[in-house]
Amino acid sequence: MTQSIYEVLLDDCVNEEKRDERLTRLQTLLDRREEILPLIRDPFTLDEQTMGNEILRLNNLIQSAMVQNRNEIQNKITRLQASKSTVKKYVDPFGQVNKDGTFYDRVK
């Protein structure tokens, strides 16, 4: 299960639709793994200990990949919001002018 999660995270999705499918698949795998983890009980054989160490190594890689993916998504959202703000200012440049403290010339 952990190996499948790691493989999904390694898949680089450029397409929006595939990215959504990837996130859905990732959530499904994480939910299934969460159900399986409480079933693991000791004592462990040597093979099970080796597998457990590999799972822990992969889990660290998964966590760092998920943090990186989250940061990429946050950066995209920030850039999108900045782009929307720029477009809005371009369309209506005087719509959000702060009138507090402005100086008006009066003709005498």
C-alpha positions as CSV (number, residue, x, y, z in Angstrom):
1,M,0.0,0.0,0.0
2,T,2.8,2.4,0.9
3,Q,4.6,1.5,-2.3
4,S,1.4,2.3,-4.3
5,I,1.1,5.7,-2.5
6,Y,4.7,6.5,-3.3
7,E,4.3,5.6,-7.0
8,V,1.2,7.9,-7.2
9,L,3.2,10.7,-5.7
10,L,6.0,10.2,-8.2
11,D,3.6,10.5,-11.1
12,D,4.0,14.0,-12.5
13,C,0.6,15.2,-13.7
14,V,0.6,18.3,-15.8
15,N,-3.0,17.9,-17.0
16,E,-5.7,19.4,-14.6
17,E,-8.0,16.4,-15.0
18,K,-5.3,13.8,-14.3
19,R,-4.2,15.8,-11.3
20,D,-7.7,15.5,-9.8
21,E,-7.8,11.8,-10.6
22,R,-4.3,11.5,-8.9
23,L,-5.5,13.3,-5.8
24,T,-8.6,11.1,-5.6
25,R,-6.6,7.9,-6.0
26,L,-4.1,9.1,-3.4
27,Q,-6.9,9.8,-0.9
28,T,-8.3,6.4,-1.5
29,L,-5.0,4.7,-0.9
30,L,-4.3,6.7,2.2
31,D,-7.7,5.8,3.6
32,R,-7.2,2.1,2.9
33,R,-3.7,2.3,4.5
34,E,-5.2,4.0,7.6
35,E,-7.6,1.1,8.0
36,I,-4.8,-1.5,7.7
37,L,-2.3,0.0,10.0
38,P,-4.1,-0.8,13.3
39,L,-4.1,-4.5,12.2
40,I,-0.3,-4.7,12.4
41,R,0.8,-6.4,15.7
42,D,4.1,-7.6,17.0
43,P,6.1,-9.9,17.4
44,F,7.7,-9.4,14.0
45,T,9.8,-11.8,12.1
46,L,13.0,-10.7,10.5
47,D,11.4,-10.3,7.1
48,E,8.6,-8.3,8.7
49,Q,11.1,-6.0,10.4
50,T,12.9,-5.5,7.1
51,M,9.6,-4.7,5.4
52,G,8.7,-2.3,8.2
53,N,12.0,-0.5,7.8
54,E,11.4,-0.1,4.1
55,I,7.9,1.2,4.8
56,L,9.3,3.8,7.2
57,R,11.8,4.9,4.6
58,L,9.1,5.2,2.0
59,N,6.8,7.0,4.5
60,N,9.4,9.7,5.0
61,L,9.7,10.1,1.2
62,I,5.9,10.3,0.9
63,Q,5.7,13.0,3.6
64,S,8.3,15.1,1.9
65,A,6.6,14.7,-1.5
66,M,3.2,15.6,-0.1
67,V,4.7,18.8,1.5
68,Q,6.2,19.7,-1.8
69,N,2.9,19.0,-3.7
70,R,1.0,21.1,-1.1
71,N,3.5,24.0,-1.5
72,E,3.2,23.8,-5.3
73,I,-0.6,24.0,-5.1
74,Q,-0.4,26.9,-2.7
75,N,1.9,28.8,-5.0
76,K,-0.4,28.2,-7.9
77,I,-3.4,29.5,-5.9
78,T,-1.4,32.6,-4.9
79,R,-0.4,33.3,-8.5
80,L,-4.0,32.8,-9.7
81,Q,-5.3,35.3,-7.0
82,A,-2.6,37.8,-7.9
83,S,-3.5,37.4,-11.6
84,K,-7.2,38.0,-10.9
85,S,-6.4,41.1,-8.9
86,T,-4.2,42.4,-11.7
87,V,-6.9,41.8,-14.3
88,K,-9.5,43.5,-12.0
89,K,-7.2,46.6,-11.6
90,Y,-6.6,46.7,-15.3
91,V,-10.3,46.6,-16.1
92,D,-11.4,49.2,-13.5
93,P,-8.2,51.1,-12.5
94,F,-10.1,53.7,-10.3
95,G,-12.5,51.3,-8.7
96,Q,-10.5,50.7,-5.5
97,V,-8.9,54.2,-5.0
98,N,-8.4,55.1,-1.4
99,K,-10.0,58.5,-1.0
100,D,-8.8,59.1,2.6
101,G,-6.3,61.8,2.7
102,T,-6.5,62.9,-1.0
103,F,-6.1,66.5,-1.9
104,Y,-8.6,68.3,-4.1
105,D,-7.7,71.5,-5.9
106,R,-10.3,74.2,-5.7
107,V,-10.4,76.9,-8.3
108,K,-11.0,80.4,-6.8
